[in-house]
Every structure is written in C-alpha cells, then in structure tokens.
Amino acid sequence: MANFSSSDLDTLLDKLSTDDAFREQMLGDPAGALGSIGLSIDPAQIPDVRSLPSKDALAADRAAIKAKLDSAAGALPFFLSGTL
C-alpha cells in the first residue's frame, strides 16, 4: 500500500475535486496521474475497474480532513504538556 503524507493527500484531493483533465488521467492512467504530482504507486495496487466520487464529494471530504487535521494540530500543546 502506498504511504502518502497529509500534504500529499490534500494535493491529490484538490486535483481530484477541481481538475477535470487530472480526473480523466486518474481513471485512464492512475500511476501517471499520481506521478504528475510527485507521488508513486505500485501498478499492481491499481484496480482494473476504476471510478471516482463526484468533485463535490471529494471537495467535502477534503474540507473535513483539513478540519480534523487543524483541530488535532491545535491540541498539540495540550498533548505535549500531558494536560487535557
């Protein structure tokens, strides 16, 4: 399984939620699409049949993930202090 950072995931979700050409490339050549944004994946991990959620659904997922990450980052000083 490929390991992507939160920044990588944000970039990927941004492209999938806004860029029609990237979405088409992702359906036809996922390894090439990911490579175009600096990510790599083992071609053996790519399913033969592919589909994508709508751009709106991906944009909502991206916003939800960013909100969770921002919330967790804001709590970091409390985690480090041992006080909740």
All heavy atoms as a GROMACS GRO file, in nm:
protein
  605
    1MET      N    1   0.085  -0.119   0.000
    1MET     CA    2   0.000   0.000   0.000
    1MET      C    3   0.088   0.124   0.000
    1MET      O    4   0.188   0.131   0.070
    1MET     CB    5  -0.091  -0.004   0.123
    1MET     CG    6  -0.173   0.121   0.140
    1MET     SD    7  -0.294   0.106   0.271
    1MET     CE    8  -0.439   0.106   0.172
    2ALA      N    9   0.051   0.222  -0.077
    2ALA     CA   10   0.126   0.348  -0.085
    2ALA      C   11   0.105   0.429   0.041
    2ALA      O   12  -0.003   0.431   0.099
    2ALA     CB   13   0.082   0.426  -0.207
    3ASN      N   14   0.210   0.496   0.084
    3ASN     CA   15   0.202   0.584   0.200
    3ASN      C   16   0.217   0.728   0.153
    3ASN      O   17   0.318   0.764   0.096
    3ASN     CB   18   0.313   0.551   0.301
    3ASN     CG   19   0.293   0.417   0.366
    3ASN    OD1   20   0.183   0.383   0.406
    3ASN    ND2   21   0.398   0.339   0.375
    4PHE      N   22   0.114   0.808   0.180
    4PHE     CA   23   0.115   0.948   0.142
    4PHE      C   24   0.102   1.033   0.267
    4PHE      O   25   0.031   0.997   0.361
    4PHE     CB   26  -0.001   0.980   0.047
    4PHE     CG   27  -0.001   0.902  -0.081
    4PHE    CD1   28  -0.117   0.841  -0.126
    4PHE    CD2   29   0.113   0.888  -0.158
    4PHE    CE1   30  -0.119   0.770  -0.246
    4PHE    CE2   31   0.113   0.817  -0.277
    4PHE     CZ   32  -0.004   0.757  -0.321
    5SER      N   33   0.168   1.147   0.268
    5SER     CA   34   0.157   1.240   0.380
    5SER      C   35   0.023   1.314   0.372
    5SER      O   36  -0.047   1.308   0.271
    5SER     CB   37   0.272   1.341   0.376
    5SER     OG   38   0.254   1.431   0.267
    6SER      N   39  -0.010   1.387   0.478
    6SER     CA   40  -0.133   1.466   0.475
    6SER      C   41  -0.127   1.573   0.367
    6SER      O   42  -0.227   1.604   0.303
    6SER     CB   43  -0.162   1.528   0.612
    6SER     OG   44  -0.056   1.612   0.653
    7SER      N   45  -0.009   1.626   0.341
    7SER     CA   46   0.007   1.724   0.234
    7SER      C   47  -0.016   1.659   0.097
    7SER      O   48  -0.080   1.718   0.009
    7SER     CB   49   0.148   1.785   0.240
    7SER     OG   50   0.169   1.872   0.133
    8ASP      N   51   0.036   1.537   0.079
    8ASP     CA   52   0.013   1.463  -0.045
    8ASP      C   53  -0.136   1.438  -0.066
    8ASP      O   54  -0.188   1.456  -0.176
    8ASP     CB   55   0.085   1.328  -0.043
    8ASP     CG   56   0.236   1.338  -0.040
    8ASP    OD1   57   0.291   1.440  -0.085
    8ASP    OD2   58   0.298   1.240   0.006
    9LEU      N   59  -0.202   1.397   0.040
    9LEU     CA   60  -0.346   1.369   0.032
    9LEU      C   61  -0.422   1.496  -0.003
    9LEU      O   62  -0.512   1.494  -0.086
    9LEU     CB   63  -0.397   1.310   0.163
    9LEU     CG   64  -0.546   1.278   0.169
    9LEU    CD1   65  -0.585   1.179   0.061
    9LEU    CD2   66  -0.584   1.227   0.307
   10ASP      N   67  -0.385   1.607   0.057
   10ASP     CA   68  -0.452   1.734   0.028
   10ASP      C   69  -0.434   1.772  -0.119
   10ASP      O   70  -0.529   1.812  -0.186
   10ASP     CB   71  -0.399   1.844   0.119
   10ASP     CG   72  -0.474   1.974   0.101
   10ASP    OD1   73  -0.599   1.973   0.112
   10ASP    OD2   74  -0.410   2.077   0.073
   11THR      N   75  -0.312   1.757  -0.169
   11THR     CA   76  -0.285   1.786  -0.311
   11THR      C   77  -0.368   1.697  -0.401
   11THR      O   78  -0.430   1.744  -0.498
   11THR     CB   79  -0.135   1.769  -0.342
   11THR    OG1   80  -0.061   1.861  -0.262
   11THR    CG2   81  -0.106   1.792  -0.489
   12LEU      N   82  -0.372   1.568  -0.371
   12LEU     CA   83  -0.448   1.473  -0.451
   12LEU      C   84  -0.597   1.507  -0.450
   12LEU      O   85  -0.662   1.513  -0.555
   12LEU     CB   86  -0.425   1.331  -0.401
   12LEU     CG   87  -0.503   1.220  -0.472
   12LEU    CD1   88  -0.470   1.217  -0.620
   12LEU    CD2   89  -0.475   1.086  -0.405
   13LEU      N   90  -0.653   1.531  -0.332
   13LEU     CA   91  -0.795   1.563  -0.324
   13LEU      C   92  -0.827   1.696  -0.392
   13LEU      O   93  -0.933   1.710  -0.453
   13LEU     CB   94  -0.842   1.564  -0.178
   13LEU     CG   95  -0.845   1.428  -0.110
   13LEU    CD1   96  -0.879   1.444   0.038
   13LEU    CD2   97  -0.940   1.333  -0.178
   14ASP      N   98  -0.736   1.792  -0.384
   14ASP     CA   99  -0.755   1.919  -0.454
   14ASP      C  100  -0.763   1.895  -0.604
   14ASP      O  101  -0.856   1.944  -0.670
   14ASP     CB  102  -0.641   2.015  -0.421
   14ASP     CG  103  -0.653   2.146  -0.498
   14ASP    OD1  104  -0.760   2.208  -0.494
   14ASP    OD2  105  -0.554   2.184  -0.564
   15LYS      N  106  -0.669   1.820  -0.659
   15LYS     CA  107  -0.669   1.793  -0.803
   15LYS      C  108  -0.794   1.715  -0.844
   15LYS      O  109  -0.856   1.747  -0.946
   15LYS     CB  110  -0.544   1.714  -0.843
   15LYS     CG  111  -0.413   1.788  -0.826
   15LYS     CD  112  -0.394   1.896  -0.928
   15LYS     CE  113  -0.345   1.839  -1.058
   15LYS     NZ  114  -0.321   1.940  -1.160
   16LEU      N  115  -0.832   1.616  -0.765
   16LEU     CA  116  -0.948   1.534  -0.800
   16LEU      C  117  -1.079   1.612  -0.788
   16LEU      O  118  -1.177   1.578  -0.854
   16LEU     CB  119  -0.954   1.409  -0.712
   16LEU     CG  120  -0.850   1.302  -0.742
   16LEU    CD1  121  -0.853   1.195  -0.634
   16LEU    CD2  122  -0.873   1.242  -0.880
   17SER      N  123  -1.081   1.714  -0.705
   17SER     CA  124  -1.205   1.790  -0.686
   17SER      C  125  -1.216   1.913  -0.776
   17SER      O  126  -1.320   1.978  -0.778
   17SER     CB  127  -1.221   1.830  -0.539
   17SER     OG  128  -1.121   1.921  -0.499
   18THR      N  129  -1.108   1.944  -0.852
   18THR     CA  130  -1.112   2.066  -0.933
   18THR      C  131  -1.065   2.050  -1.077
   18THR      O  132  -1.096   2.135  -1.160
   18THR     CB  133  -1.026   2.177  -0.868
   18THR    OG1  134  -0.889   2.133  -0.862
   18THR    CG2  135  -1.074   2.212  -0.729
   19ASP      N  136  -0.990   1.948  -1.106
   19ASP     CA  137  -0.921   1.938  -1.235
   19ASP      C  138  -0.975   1.822  -1.318
   19ASP      O  139  -0.940   1.706  -1.296
   19ASP     CB  140  -0.771   1.921  -1.207
   19ASP     CG  141  -0.684   1.925  -1.332
   19ASP    OD1  142  -0.733   1.891  -1.440
   19ASP    OD2  143  -0.566   1.960  -1.318
   20ASP      N  144  -1.060   1.854  -1.417
   20ASP     CA  145  -1.121   1.751  -1.500
   20ASP      C  146  -1.018   1.668  -1.577
   20ASP      O  147  -1.034   1.547  -1.591
   20ASP     CB  148  -1.222   1.812  -1.597
   20ASP     CG  149  -1.346   1.864  -1.527
   20ASP    OD1  150  -1.386   1.806  -1.424
   20ASP    OD2  151  -1.405   1.963  -1.575
   21ALA      N  152  -0.914   1.732  -1.628
   21ALA     CA  153  -0.812   1.660  -1.702
   21ALA      C  154  -0.739   1.560  -1.612
   21ALA      O  155  -0.711   1.447  -1.652
   21ALA     CB  156  -0.712   1.757  -1.766
   22PHE      N  157  -0.710   1.602  -1.488
   22PHE     CA  158  -0.644   1.512  -1.394
   22PHE      C  159  -0.735   1.395  -1.359
   22PHE      O  160  -0.689   1.281  -1.350
   22PHE     CB  161  -0.604   1.588  -1.266
   22PHE     CG  162  -0.530   1.501  -1.167
   22PHE    CD1  163  -0.395   1.476  -1.183
   22PHE    CD2  164  -0.596   1.444  -1.059
   22PHE    CE1  165  -0.327   1.396  -1.093
   22PHE    CE2  166  -0.529   1.364  -0.969
   22PHE     CZ  167  -0.394   1.340  -0.985
   23ARG      N  168  -0.865   1.422  -1.342
   23ARG     CA  169  -0.961   1.314  -1.313
   23ARG      C  170  -0.962   1.211  -1.426
   23ARG      O  171  -0.961   1.090  -1.401
   23ARG     CB  172  -1.100   1.372  -1.291
   23ARG     CG  173  -1.116   1.449  -1.160
   23ARG     CD  174  -1.251   1.518  -1.152
   23ARG     NE  175  -1.363   1.426  -1.157
   23ARG     CZ  176  -1.412   1.359  -1.052
   23ARG    NH1  177  -1.360   1.377  -0.933
   23ARG    NH2  178  -1.514   1.277  -1.067
   24GLU      N  179  -0.962   1.259  -1.549
   24GLU     CA  180  -0.961   1.167  -1.664
   24GLU      C  181  -0.832   1.085  -1.666
   24GLU      O  182  -0.834   0.965  -1.692
   24GLU     CB  183  -0.977   1.244  -1.795
   24GLU     CG  184  -1.117   1.293  -1.820
   24GLU     CD  185  -1.220   1.180  -1.828
   24GLU    OE1  186  -1.192   1.077  -1.894
   24GLU    OE2  187  -1.327   1.195  -1.767
   25GLN      N  188  -0.720   1.152  -1.639
   25GLN     CA  189  -0.593   1.081  -1.636
   25GLN      C  190  -0.593   0.979  -1.523
   25GLN      O  191  -0.542   0.868  -1.539
   25GLN     CB  192  -0.476   1.178  -1.620
   25GLN     CG  193  -0.342   1.107  -1.628
   25GLN     CD  194  -0.222   1.198  -1.611
   25GLN    OE1  195  -0.237   1.313  -1.568
   25GLN    NE2  196  -0.106   1.148  -1.643
   26MET      N  197  -0.651   1.013  -1.409
   26MET     CA  198  -0.655   0.921  -1.295
   26MET      C  199  -0.733   0.795  -1.329
   26MET      O  200  -0.697   0.686  -1.286
   26MET     CB  201  -0.716   0.994  -1.174
   26MET     CG  202  -0.701   0.921  -1.046
   26MET     SD  203  -0.529   0.916  -0.994
   26MET     CE  204  -0.551   0.852  -0.831
   27LEU      N  205  -0.839   0.810  -1.407
   27LEU     CA  206  -0.918   0.694  -1.447
   27LEU      C  207  -0.843   0.608  -1.550
   27LEU      O  208  -0.848   0.486  -1.545
   27LEU     CB  209  -1.054   0.737  -1.503
   27LEU     CG  210  -1.152   0.793  -1.400
   27LEU    CD1  211  -1.273   0.854  -1.470
   27LEU    CD2  212  -1.194   0.685  -1.302
   28GLY      N  213  -0.773   0.673  -1.643
   28GLY     CA  214  -0.706   0.600  -1.750
   28GLY      C  215  -0.567   0.552  -1.717
   28GLY      O  216  -0.525   0.444  -1.757
   29ASP      N  217  -0.492   0.633  -1.643
   29ASP     CA  218  -0.353   0.603  -1.609
   29ASP      C  219  -0.323   0.653  -1.469
   29ASP      O  220  -0.257   0.756  -1.451
   29ASP     CB  221  -0.259   0.668  -1.712
   29ASP     CG  222  -0.112   0.646  -1.682
   29ASP    OD1  223  -0.078   0.556  -1.602
   29ASP    OD2  224  -0.030   0.722  -1.739
   30PRO      N  225  -0.373   0.582  -1.367
   30PRO     CA  226  -0.355   0.630  -1.229
   30PRO      C  227  -0.209   0.650  -1.190
   30PRO      O  228  -0.176   0.750  -1.126
   30PRO     CB  229  -0.419   0.521  -1.144
   30PRO     CG  230  -0.514   0.452  -1.235
   30PRO     CD  231  -0.453   0.460  -1.372
   31ALA      N  232  -0.121   0.559  -1.229
   31ALA     CA  233   0.020   0.574  -1.193
   31ALA      C  234   0.078   0.700  -1.257
   31ALA      O  235   0.153   0.774  -1.192
   31ALA     CB  236   0.100   0.450  -1.236
   32GLY      N  237   0.042   0.728  -1.380
   32GLY     CA  238   0.089   0.850  -1.447
   32GLY      C  239   0.032   0.975  -1.383
   32GLY      O  240   0.102   1.075  -1.368
   33ALA      N  241  -0.096   0.970  -1.348
   33ALA     CA  242  -0.159   1.085  -1.283
   33ALA      C  243  -0.092   1.116  -1.150
   33ALA      O  244  -0.060   1.231  -1.121
   33ALA     CB  245  -0.309   1.060  -1.263
   34LEU      N  246  -0.071   1.013  -1.070
   34LEU     CA  247  -0.005   1.034  -0.942
   34LEU      C  248   0.138   1.082  -0.961
   34LEU      O  249   0.185   1.171  -0.890
   34LEU     CB  250  -0.008   0.906  -0.859
   34LEU     CG  251  -0.147   0.864  -0.810
   34LEU    CD1  252  -0.143   0.726  -0.747
   34LEU    CD2  253  -0.204   0.965  -0.714
   35GLY      N  254   0.207   1.027  -1.061
   35GLY     CA  255   0.344   1.070  -1.090
   35GLY      C  256   0.351   1.217  -1.128
   35GLY      O  257   0.448   1.285  -1.096
   36SER      N  258   0.246   1.266  -1.193
   36SER     CA  259   0.245   1.407  -1.235
   36SER      C  260   0.241   1.504  -1.117
   36SER      O  261   0.271   1.621  -1.132
   36SER     CB  262   0.129   1.434  -1.330
   36SER     OG  263   0.005   1.442  -1.260
   37ILE      N  264   0.201   1.454  -0.998
   37ILE     CA  265   0.201   1.539  -0.879
   37ILE      C  266   0.304   1.491  -0.776
   37ILE      O  267   0.297   1.523  -0.659
   37ILE     CB  268   0.060   1.552  -0.815
   37ILE    CG1  269   0.002   1.416  -0.777
   37ILE    CG2  270  -0.034   1.628  -0.908
   37ILE    CD1  271  -0.127   1.423  -0.696
   38GLY      N  272   0.399   1.411  -0.825
   38GLY     CA  273   0.511   1.370  -0.741
   38GLY      C  274   0.486   1.251  -0.651
   38GLY      O  275   0.562   1.228  -0.557
   39LEU      N  276   0.382   1.174  -0.680
   39LEU     CA  277   0.351   1.056  -0.599
   39LEU      C  278   0.372   0.930  -0.682
   39LEU      O  279   0.359   0.933  -0.803
   39LEU     CB  280   0.206   1.062  -0.549
   39LEU     CG  281   0.167   1.188  -0.472
   39LEU    CD1  282   0.019   1.186  -0.439
   39LEU    CD2  283   0.250   1.201  -0.345
   40SER      N  284   0.403   0.821  -0.616
   40SER     CA  285   0.420   0.696  -0.690
   40SER      C  286   0.341   0.586  -0.621
   40SER      O  287   0.317   0.590  -0.500
   40SER     CB  288   0.567   0.658  -0.701
   40SER     OG  289   0.622   0.634  -0.574
   41ILE      N  290   0.301   0.489  -0.702
   41ILE     CA  291   0.225   0.375  -0.653
   41ILE      C  292   0.268   0.253  -0.732
   41ILE      O  293   0.302   0.264  -0.851
   41ILE     CB  294   0.073   0.400  -0.664
   41ILE    CG1  295  -0.006   0.292  -0.593
   41ILE    CG2  296   0.031   0.415  -0.809
   41ILE    CD1  297  -0.153   0.323  -0.577
   42ASP      N  298   0.266   0.140  -0.669
   42ASP     CA  299   0.296   0.014  -0.736
   42ASP      C  300   0.180  -0.016  -0.830
   42ASP      O  301   0.065  -0.026  -0.786
   42ASP     CB  302   0.311  -0.096  -0.631
   42ASP     CG  303   0.337  -0.233  -0.689
   42ASP    OD1  304   0.336  -0.249  -0.813
   42ASP    OD2  305   0.358  -0.326  -0.610
   43PRO      N  306   0.205  -0.029  -0.959
   43PRO     CA  307   0.096  -0.056  -1.054
   43PRO      C  308   0.014  -0.180  -1.018
   43PRO      O  309  -0.104  -0.188  -1.054
   43PRO     CB  310   0.168  -0.074  -1.188
   43PRO     CG  311   0.294   0.004  -1.172
   43PRO     CD  312   0.334  -0.011  -1.027
   44ALA      N  313   0.072  -0.274  -0.946
   44ALA     CA  314  -0.002  -0.394  -0.905
   44ALA      C  315  -0.115  -0.359  -0.808
   44ALA      O  316  -0.208  -0.438  -0.790
   44ALA     CB  317   0.092  -0.495  -0.842
   45GLN      N  318  -0.109  -0.242  -0.744
   45GLN     CA  319  -0.212  -0.200  -0.649
   45GLN      C  320  -0.329  -0.128  -0.716
   45GLN      O  321  -0.426  -0.094  -0.651
   45GLN     CB  322  -0.152  -0.107  -0.543
   45GLN     CG  323  -0.052  -0.175  -0.454
   45GLN     CD  324   0.004  -0.079  -0.351
   45GLN    OE1  325   0.040   0.034  -0.383
   45GLN    NE2  326   0.008  -0.123  -0.227
   46ILE      N  327  -0.321  -0.106  -0.845
   46ILE     CA  328  -0.425  -0.032  -0.916
   46ILE      C  329  -0.532  -0.128  -0.965
   46ILE      O  330  -0.502  -0.223  -1.037
   46ILE     CB  331  -0.365   0.046  -1.035
   46ILE    CG1  332  -0.260   0.146  -0.984
   46ILE    CG2  333  -0.474   0.116  -1.114
   46ILE    CD1  334  -0.178   0.212  -1.092
   47PRO      N  335  -0.656  -0.107  -0.926
   47PRO     CA  336  -0.762  -0.198  -0.971
   47PRO      C  337  -0.788  -0.184  -1.121
   47PRO      O  338  -0.766  -0.078  -1.180
   47PRO     CB  339  -0.885  -0.154  -0.889
   47PRO     CG  340  -0.856  -0.013  -0.850
   47PRO     CD  341  -0.707   0.000  -0.841
   48ASP      N  342  -0.836  -0.292  -1.181
   48ASP     CA  343  -0.868  -0.289  -1.324
   48ASP      C  344  -0.987  -0.199  -1.354
   48ASP      O  345  -0.991  -0.130  -1.456
   48ASP     CB  346  -0.896  -0.430  -1.376
   48ASP     CG  347  -0.771  -0.518  -1.375
   48ASP    OD1  348  -0.659  -0.463  -1.386
   48ASP    OD2  349  -0.786  -0.641  -1.363
   49VAL      N  350  -1.086  -0.204  -1.267
   49VAL     CA  351  -1.206  -0.122  -1.284
   49VAL      C  352  -1.196  -0.005  -1.187
   49VAL      O  353  -1.175  -0.024  -1.067
   49VAL     CB  354  -1.335  -0.204  -1.256
   49VAL    CG1  355  -1.458  -0.116  -1.268
   49VAL    CG2  356  -1.343  -0.323  -1.351
   50ARG      N  357  -1.207   0.117  -1.241
   50ARG     CA  358  -1.189   0.237  -1.158
   50ARG      C  359  -1.307   0.331  -1.174
   50ARG      O  360  -1.368   0.340  -1.281
   50ARG     CB  361  -1.060   0.309  -1.199
   50ARG     CG  362  -0.936   0.224  -1.179
   50ARG     CD  363  -0.811   0.293  -1.224
   50ARG     NE  364  -0.789   0.293  -1.367
   50ARG     CZ  365  -0.729   0.196  -1.434
   50ARG    NH1  366  -0.687   0.090  -1.373
   50ARG    NH2  367  -0.710   0.206  -1.564
   51SER      N  368  -1.338   0.401  -1.066
   51SER     CA  369  -1.439   0.507  -1.069
   51SER      C  370  -1.398   0.610  -0.965
   51SER      O  371  -1.319   0.582  -0.876
   51SER     CB  372  -1.578   0.452  -1.040
   51SER     OG  373  -1.584   0.399  -0.910
   52LEU      N  374  -1.453   0.730  -0.979
   52LEU     CA  375  -1.421   0.838  -0.886
   52LEU      C  376  -1.550   0.896  -0.830
   52LEU      O  377  -1.650   0.907  -0.901
   52LEU     CB  378  -1.346   0.950  -0.958
   52LEU     CG  379  -1.205   0.919  -1.008
   52LEU    CD1  380  -1.154   1.034  -1.094
   52LEU    CD2  381  -1.112   0.892  -0.892
   53PRO      N  382  -1.546   0.938  -0.703
   53PRO     CA  383  -1.659   1.015  -0.649
   53PRO      C  384  -1.671   1.148  -0.724
   53PRO      O  385  -1.578   1.192  -0.791
   53PRO     CB  386  -1.621   1.038  -0.502
   53PRO     CG  387  -1.508   0.944  -0.474
   53PRO     CD  388  -1.441   0.917  -0.605
   54SER      N  389  -1.783   1.214  -0.707
   54SER     CA  390  -1.802   1.344  -0.770
   54SER      C  391  -1.701   1.446  -0.716
   54SER      O  392  -1.646   1.429  -0.607
   54SER     CB  393  -1.944   1.396  -0.744
   54SER     OG  394  -1.956   1.434  -0.608
   55LYS      N  395  -1.681   1.551  -0.792
   55LYS     CA  396  -1.591   1.658  -0.747
   55LYS      C  397  -1.643   1.721  -0.618
   55LYS      O  398  -1.564   1.754  -0.529
   55LYS     CB  399  -1.573   1.764  -0.856
   55LYS     CG  400  -1.494   1.713  -0.975
   55LYS     CD  401  -1.452   1.822  -1.071
   55LYS     CE  402  -1.566   1.886  -1.142
   55LYS     NZ  403  -1.523   1.982  -1.246
   56ASP      N  404  -1.775   1.737  -0.608
   56ASP     CA  405  -1.832   1.795  -0.486
   56ASP      C  406  -1.807   1.707  -0.364
   56ASP      O  407  -1.775   1.757  -0.256
   56ASP     CB  408  -1.982   1.819  -0.502
   56ASP     CG  409  -2.014   1.932  -0.599
   56ASP    OD1  410  -1.926   2.018  -0.622
   56ASP    OD2  411  -2.127   1.935  -0.651
   57ALA      N  412  -1.823   1.576  -0.381
   57ALA     CA  413  -1.800   1.484  -0.269
   57ALA      C  414  -1.653   1.488  -0.226
   57ALA      O  415  -1.622   1.488  -0.106
   57ALA     CB  416  -1.840   1.342  -0.308
   58LEU      N  417  -1.563   1.493  -0.323
   58LEU     CA  418  -1.421   1.500  -0.289
   58LEU      C  419  -1.385   1.631  -0.221
   58LEU      O  420  -1.304   1.634  -0.128
   58LEU     CB  421  -1.336   1.479  -0.415
   58LEU     CG  422  -1.337   1.335  -0.466
   58LEU    CD1  423  -1.285   1.329  -0.609
   58LEU    CD2  424  -1.256   1.245  -0.375
   59ALA      N  425  -1.444   1.741  -0.267
   59ALA     CA  426  -1.419   1.871  -0.203
   59ALA      C  427  -1.466   1.870  -0.059
   59ALA      O  428  -1.398   1.922   0.031
   59ALA     CB  429  -1.487   1.982  -0.282
   60ALA      N  430  -1.582   1.808  -0.033
   60ALA     CA  431  -1.633   1.799   0.104
   60ALA      C  432  -1.542   1.711   0.189
   60ALA      O  433  -1.514   1.745   0.306
   60ALA     CB  434  -1.776   1.744   0.103
   61ASP      N  435  -1.496   1.601   0.134
   61ASP     CA  436  -1.403   1.514   0.208
   61ASP      C  437  -1.274   1.588   0.241
   61ASP      O  438  -1.222   1.577   0.351
   61ASP     CB  439  -1.372   1.388   0.127
   61ASP     CG  440  -1.488   1.291   0.118
   61ASP    OD1  441  -1.584   1.305   0.195
   61ASP    OD2  442  -1.481   1.202   0.031
   62ARG      N  443  -1.224   1.664   0.144
   62ARG     CA  444  -1.101   1.741   0.166
   62ARG      C  445  -1.120   1.840   0.279
   62ARG      O  446  -1.034   1.853   0.368
   62ARG     CB  447  -1.061   1.813   0.038
   62ARG     CG  448  -0.935   1.895   0.052
   62ARG     CD  449  -0.899   1.965  -0.078
   62ARG     NE  450  -0.777   2.042  -0.063
   62ARG     CZ  451  -0.760   2.164  -0.111
   62ARG    NH1  452  -0.854   2.222  -0.182
   62ARG    NH2  453  -0.646   2.227  -0.092
   63ALA      N  454  -1.231   1.910   0.279
   63ALA     CA  455  -1.259   2.008   0.385
   63ALA      C  456  -1.269   1.940   0.521
   63ALA      O  457  -1.217   1.991   0.621
   63ALA     CB  458  -1.386   2.086   0.354
   64ALA      N  459  -1.333   1.825   0.526
   64ALA     CA  460  -1.349   1.752   0.653
   64ALA      C  461  -1.214   1.704   0.705
   64ALA      O  462  -1.186   1.714   0.826
   64ALA     CB  463  -1.444   1.634   0.635
   65ILE      N  464  -1.130   1.654   0.616
   65ILE     CA  465  -0.998   1.607   0.657
   65ILE      C  466  -0.914   1.724   0.708
   65ILE      O  467  -0.848   1.715   0.812
   65ILE     CB  468  -0.928   1.535   0.541
   65ILE    CG1  469  -0.997   1.400   0.514
   65ILE    CG2  470  -0.780   1.512   0.571
   65ILE    CD1  471  -0.956   1.334   0.384
   66LYS      N  472  -0.918   1.836   0.636
   66LYS     CA  473  -0.841   1.953   0.679
   66LYS      C  474  -0.889   2.002   0.816
   66LYS      O  475  -0.808   2.041   0.900
   66LYS     CB  476  -0.850   2.064   0.575
   66LYS     CG  477  -0.770   2.034   0.450
   66LYS     CD  478  -0.783   2.143   0.347
   66LYS     CE  479  -0.684   2.252   0.381
   66LYS     NZ  480  -0.656   2.344   0.272
   67ALA      N  481  -1.020   2.001   0.839
   67ALA     CA  482  -1.073   2.044   0.969
   67ALA      C  483  -1.023   1.954   1.080
   67ALA      O  484  -0.986   2.001   1.188
   67ALA     CB  485  -1.225   2.048   0.965
   68LYS      N  486  -1.020   1.824   1.055
   68LYS     CA  487  -0.971   1.729   1.157
   68LYS      C  488  -0.823   1.752   1.184
   68LYS      O  489  -0.780   1.752   1.300
   68LYS     CB  490  -0.992   1.585   1.110
   68LYS     CG  491  -1.134   1.542   1.107
   68LYS     CD  492  -1.161   1.451   1.220
   68LYS     CE  493  -1.302   1.397   1.204
   68LYS     NZ  494  -1.360   1.369   1.330
   69LEU      N  495  -0.744   1.771   1.078
   69LEU     CA  496  -0.601   1.794   1.097
   69LEU      C  497  -0.575   1.925   1.171
   69LEU      O  498  -0.489   1.932   1.258
   69LEU     CB  499  -0.529   1.793   0.962
   69LEU     CG  500  -0.521   1.658   0.893
   69LEU    CD1  501  -0.462   1.674   0.753
   69LEU    CD2  502  -0.440   1.559   0.974
   70ASP      N  503  -0.651   2.029   1.136
   70ASP     CA  504  -0.634   2.158   1.204
   70ASP      C  505  -0.672   2.146   1.351
   70ASP      O  506  -0.606   2.202   1.438
   70ASP     CB  507  -0.719   2.266   1.137
   70ASP     CG  508  -0.667   2.305   0.999
   70ASP    OD1  509  -0.552   2.270   0.966
   70ASP    OD2  510  -0.743   2.369   0.924
   71SER      N  511  -0.776   2.071   1.380
   71SER     CA  512  -0.820   2.051   1.518
   71SER      C  513  -0.714   1.975   1.597
   71SER      O  514  -0.682   2.010   1.710
   71SER     CB  515  -0.952   1.974   1.519
   71SER     OG  516  -0.990   1.943   1.650
   72ALA      N  517  -0.658   1.872   1.536
   72ALA     CA  518  -0.554   1.794   1.604
   72ALA      C  519  -0.429   1.878   1.626
   72ALA      O  520  -0.366   1.871   1.731
   72ALA     CB  521  -0.521   1.669   1.522
   73ALA      N  522  -0.392   1.960   1.528
   73ALA     CA  523  -0.274   2.045   1.541
   73ALA      C  524  -0.292   2.146   1.653
   73ALA      O  525  -0.199   2.178   1.727
   73ALA     CB  526  -0.243   2.116   1.409
   74GLY      N  527  -0.414   2.196   1.669
   74GLY     CA  528  -0.442   2.293   1.775
   74GLY      C  529  -0.432   2.232   1.914
   74GLY      O  530  -0.404   2.302   2.012
   75ALA      N  531  -0.454   2.101   1.922
   75ALA     CA  532  -0.448   2.033   2.051
   75ALA      C  533  -0.306   1.988   2.087
   75ALA      O  534  -0.282   1.945   2.199
   75ALA     CB  535  -0.542   1.912   2.051
   76LEU      N  536  -0.212   2.000   1.994
   76LEU     CA  537  -0.077   1.952   2.016
   76LEU      C  538  -0.012   2.005   2.144
   76LEU      O  539   0.048   1.926   2.218
   76LEU     CB  540   0.010   1.982   1.894
   76LEU     CG  541   0.150   1.921   1.894
   76LEU    CD1  542   0.143   1.770   1.904
   76LEU    CD2  543   0.226   1.964   1.770
   77PRO      N  544  -0.023   2.133   2.177
   77PRO     CA  545   0.040   2.180   2.302
   77PRO      C  546  -0.016   2.108   2.426
   77PRO      O  547   0.059   2.082   2.520
   77PRO     CB  548   0.006   2.329   2.306
   77PRO     CG  549  -0.017   2.366   2.164
   77PRO     CD  550  -0.078   2.244   2.100
   78PHE      N  551  -0.142   2.073   2.423
   78PHE     CA  552  -0.201   2.001   2.536
   78PHE      C  553  -0.149   1.859   2.544
   78PHE      O  554  -0.123   1.807   2.652
   78PHE     CB  555  -0.354   2.003   2.527
   78PHE     CG  556  -0.412   2.141   2.535
   78PHE    CD1  557  -0.460   2.203   2.422
   78PHE    CD2  558  -0.414   2.209   2.656
   78PHE    CE1  559  -0.513   2.330   2.428
   78PHE    CE2  560  -0.466   2.338   2.663
   78PHE     CZ  561  -0.515   2.399   2.549
   79PHE      N  562  -0.134   1.795   2.429
   79PHE     CA  563  -0.081   1.660   2.427
   79PHE      C  564   0.063   1.659   2.478
   79PHE      O  565   0.102   1.571   2.554
   79PHE     CB  566  -0.084   1.600   2.286
   79PHE     CG  567  -0.224   1.580   2.232
   79PHE    CD1  568  -0.250   1.607   2.099
   79PHE    CD2  569  -0.326   1.534   2.311
   79PHE    CE1  570  -0.377   1.588   2.046
   79PHE    CE2  571  -0.455   1.514   2.260
   79PHE     CZ  572  -0.480   1.542   2.127
   80LEU      N  573   0.140   1.759   2.440
   80LEU     CA  574   0.280   1.765   2.482
   80LEU      C  575   0.294   1.795   2.631
   80LEU      O  576   0.385   1.749   2.696
   80LEU     CB  577   0.356   1.870   2.401
   80LEU     CG  578   0.373   1.840   2.252
   80LEU    CD1  579   0.438   1.958   2.182
   80LEU    CD2  580   0.453   1.713   2.231
   81SER      N  581   0.200   1.872   2.684
   81SER     CA  582   0.207   1.909   2.825
   81SER      C  583   0.156   1.798   2.915
   81SER      O  584   0.182   1.797   3.034
   81SER     CB  585   0.126   2.035   2.851
   81SER     OG  586  -0.013   2.006   2.842
   82GLY      N  587   0.083   1.702   2.857
   82GLY     CA  588   0.024   1.596   2.939
   82GLY      C  589  -0.104   1.640   3.006
   82GLY      O  590  -0.160   1.568   3.089
   83THR      N  591  -0.154   1.759   2.974
   83THR     CA  592  -0.275   1.813   3.033
   83THR      C  593  -0.384   1.821   2.927
   83THR      O  594  -0.362   1.874   2.820
   83THR     CB  595  -0.250   1.955   3.087
   83THR    OG1  596  -0.140   1.951   3.175
   83THR    CG2  597  -0.373   2.008   3.160
   84LEU      N  598  -0.500   1.767   2.958
   84LEU     CA  599  -0.612   1.776   2.864
   84LEU      C  600  -0.725   1.852   2.920
   84LEU      O  601  -0.765   1.868   3.019
   84LEU     CB  602  -0.659   1.637   2.819
   84LEU     CG  603  -0.559   1.562   2.734
   84LEU    CD1  604  -0.612   1.422   2.702
   84LEU    CD2  605  -0.534   1.633   2.604
   0.00000   0.00000   0.00000
